[in-house]
Amino acid sequence: MKGPAARLRWLCTASITVVGLALLPVGASASGGGTPMTCITEATGTLLCTGATAEKNSTLLAQYQIEVPAHWNGTLALYSHGYNSFTVPLPPQDAGDPVTGDYLLSQGYALAGSAYARAGWSLQQAFEDQIALLDLFGITFGKPQRTIAWGHSLGGMITAGLVQLFPDRFTAALPMCGVVAGGPGVWNQGLDSELAITTLLPQIPFKIINFTGDAAVNYGKALAALALAQKTPQGRARIALSAALADVPGWVDPASPEPAARDYVTQEANQALWDSNIDFLFAFFGRAELEARAGGQFSWNTGVDYRVQLSHSTDRAEVKALYAAAGLDLNKDLDKLNATPRIAADPAAAAYVAKYIAYNGELNMPVLTMHTTGDGLVEVTDENAYASVVRSAGDNNLLRQVFVHRAGHCTFTPAETISA
């Protein structure tokens, strides 16, 4: 998911089966169906419960996991997991990593998390399923004194959405490496970057929108165009421009050393590798999945001036240097981008993506966001967009943002997560 600040500011159950010595409240029942809750008491005394909630007006089920320590302190941490590219939901998880989860349980925190009833860009299902899980938790174990929403990546986006849509259900929130620029801004910014690739590297034409079962074919063509361009200074300069329009950092792999500030050659190589290994998967398969879900093409670039976009990018110095080294006229390429026919969105599809979700900046509780500086998938500029809308709503006193100087997406240590 992508996006520098200029574009991003657009926003920007159960009958219970008990195994072991678990003692549960009487009368817990499913709300609207689902499958029975099954619980076991672990050696630590923690009660581990699993089951499924049912979606309203649907046959879909959302698996969940709940853990309640023997000496619960009254606080529930509701975890939202990230993007699942598989066709079916993954097993539920109630913490971002087992070390953090075990520590929170040892301190008396209860944990819960839904797998969501659908995979993909599943915000619609996640909002419903997480609230259903909260309801079930309250019926079964009693209403928490405090409920903290937290999650990684798309789960960070879901976390920020939960506290916007259901502010009375939460006490605080921790969106981590989250897509907090919101759906419209993030996907529009991705469109800008993809347009630069297909316009300026035209040897192998490919589609970037309106996929009809042909995402894989166009993904393969885009990879071929990228590989061909990477062989020449001119191609590398244009790849850098595409990356700059999405603020993709020049350091994205935590296993690699951070390039020097003016080592633009290495920075561009890192950006190209990230595109081919990660970003293009979302640009084609992720976009195709969301087009099908939203019922049409949901992104637009009407009114966008790519010269202005570049002027706001954190990568603009890299682009200028590589264009100069390649003997290319940057202004000519920007003129070409600005002359391309504009892309309009289908209004209903765009409305769906805005509903799930664009942020209004209104906060009713403390929110702490956390991001790595070298995140190539969900760029750190998402945080600027979120802070901007929160400021506009007058609630910036409730928002704090922390940054970890490290490459990679969501590459936090358990210690950093626990501290947050």
C-alpha positions, -999 to +999 in steps of 0.1 A: +000+000+000+014+033-010+013+070-007+030+102-001+014+130+018+001+151-011-023+123-024-029+107+009-044+138+025-075+132+004-090+113+033-070+116+042-219-173+211-219-194+221-229-225+238-197-233+255-178-266+257-153-266+285-122-288+286-101-289+317-110-268+348-124-238+331-151-219+350-173-198+327-203-176+332-237-192+328-259-181+299-233-172+273-249-177+239-242-170+203-254-138+188-269-146+154-255-181+151-219-191+148-203-223+162-200-233+199-171-219+219-146-246+230-123-237+259-093-254+275-073-243+306-036-241+298-008-250+322-004-213+330-040-211+341-050-191+310-083-200+295-080-205+257-113-204+237-120-208+201-152-208+179-168-187+152-192-158+150-217-156+122-220-127+098-254-109+096-274-118+064-247-142+054-236-178+057-200-167+063-184-176+097-155-158+113-132-180+134-118-163+166-095-169+194-098-156+230-073-159+259-082-149+294-055-152+321-064-166+356-060-132+371-075-109+345-069-073+351-101-061+334-083-050+302-090-066+268-066-062+239-085-068+206-061-077+178-067-071+141-044-091+118-031-078+084-038-085+048-045-121+039-038-128+002-051-163+003-086-172-009-097-184+025-093-169+060-062-179+080-064-193+115-073-166+140-047-148+161-051-127+191-016-111+192+009-099+167+036-123+179+037-150+206+063-133+228+042-102+231+010-122+236+026-143+264+039-112+281+005-094+280-012-125+294+014-127+322+005-091+331-032-099+333-044-087+299-071-107+281-065-112+243-090-117+215-089-116+177-110-126+147-098-142+115-125-123+096-150-141+074-133-133+041-097-129+030-083-100+009-093-063+015-116-075+042-124-043+061-161-047+057-160-081+073-134-072+099-154-043+113-184-065+118-165-096+130-144-078+155-174-060+170-193-094+171-163-108+190-164-080+214-201-086+221-194-123+226-165-116+250-188-094+271-216-120+272-192-147+282-166-131+305-182-098+314-177-063+299-141-053+300-131-023+321-109-012+293-106-023+256-075-015+236-077-020+198-044-029+181-032-044+149-005-046+122-006-034+085-041-038+072-049-046+108-036-012+118-060+003+093-088-018+108-078-007+142-080+030+133-114+023+116-128+005+146-122+034+169-136+059+143-168+038+137-173+025+172-157+050+196-178+040+226-164+004+225-128+013+230-105+030+255-074+034+234-058+023+201-025+012+187-024+010+149+010-004+140+025+000+105-010+007+095-026+019+062-037+050+081-039+072+050-072+054+042-083+034+012-089+061-014-056+079-009-035+048-007-049+032-038-049+065-057-012+069-049-006+034-061-023+043-093+001+073-097+031+050-094+018+024-117+009+050-143+045+062-144+057+027-150+032+019-178+036+054-194+074+058-193+084+022-198+061+015-228+081-014-245+058-039-229+023-025-225+001-037-197-031-028-179-031-012-144-069-011-138-101-028-149-089-064-144-112-091-156-094-123-147-062-110-163-043-097-133-017-125-136-010-118-173-006-081-166+015-087-135+039-108-157+041-081-183+049-054-156+076-076-141+091-080-176+090-042-182+106-035-149+134-060-155+141-046-189+142-010-176+165-019-148+192-028-173+197+009-185+204+042-167+174+057-184+151+029-172+164+030-137+158+068-135+122+062-145+117+035-120+130+059-094+104+084-105+077+058-102+089+050-067+090+086-058+054+091-067+047+066-039+074+076-015+089+041-016+120+043+006+154+034-007+160+010+023+134-017+026+152-049+037+162-051+074+188-077+064+207-052+042+227-022+054+211+012+050+224+030+019+242+063+023+220+094+020+233+101-015+238+065-027+210+068-051+221+038-072+216+014-043+184+031-032+169+027-067+180-009-068+162-015-035+131+001-048+131-019-080+136-051-060+107-042-037+084-035-066+091-068-082+090-089-051+062-072-031+045-040-044+035-054-078+016-082-061-007-057-045-008-034-076-022-063-097-037-091-076-047-069-047-063-043-069-081-070-089-095-084-057-107-050-045-122-041-079-143-073-077-153-066-041-161-029-048-180-037-080-158-016-103-127+006-108-123+027-077-092+049-083-088+082-101-061+107-110-083+135-123-068+169-114-034+154-104-003+174-114+027+150-113+052+178-112+036+189-079+035+153-067+072+149-072+080+182-055+063+167-023+081+134-025+108+124+000+126+108-030+128+138-053+166+143-048+172+107-059+150+112-090+168+144-101+202+129-096+194+097-116+178+116-144+208+139-147+232+109-147+211+092-174+210+123-196+172+125-194+150+155-193+129+151-162+105+179-172+098+162-205+088+130-187+066+149-162+049+167-191+043+133-207+027+120-174+006+151-171-006+147-207-018+111-203-056+107-203-070+110-168-086+080-151-120+084-135-134+061-109-168+044-109-187+064-083-202+034-065-169+015-064-151+046-051-178+051-024-173+015-013-136+020-008-142+053+010-167+036+033-141+009+041-124+033+049-114+070+047-106+087+080-123+118+093-097+125+119-121+125+148-107+108+179-125+101+212-096+084+229-058+083+230-043+068+198-006+059+194+006+049+159+040+032+153+059+028+120+093+018+107+110+045+086+120+020+059+086+004+053+082-001+015+047-016+016+029+009+039+051+040+035+058+061+066+041+091+048+008+074+057+014+087+092+016+123+078-017+119+062-034+105+093-019+133+115-031+159+090-068+148+092-066+145+129-052+180+131-080+192+109-106+177+132-090+194+162-081+162+180-043+162+176-040+163+214-052+126+214-027+114+188+009+105+194+032+089+167+064+070+172+089+058+146+115+031+146+145+036+124+146+003+107+138-012+073+110-035+066+072-037+070+061-041+106+096-052+117+091-043+154+107-062+182+084-076+209+101-051+233+091-022+211+055-035+208+052-041+245+065-006+252+040+009+228 
